[in-house]
Amino acid sequence: MKSSSMTITAKFEGCEISVVSSDPLIGALALTSNMGVTIEVNLDRYCAETLLSALVQFLAHVDDGAQSSW
């Protein structure tokens, strides 16, 4: 059986996260896909902390001699 899955790439274009609830903490961030569709990523506290940890690990891979300009 062939897989009918398709890869969609998306990018984060801002730094705003919508807070849906404060107790419990629930929010959402928007990604813009290569197909022009907005993908909403829902976050709770655990997911946000896990994402933050992954981003810190990602940033730790930056080579000091090859800093990218932001």
Secondary structure, 3 states (H helix, E strand, C coil): CCCCCCCCCEECCCCCCEEEEECCEEEEEEEEECCCCEEEEEEEHHHHHHHHHHHHHHHCCCCHHHCCCC
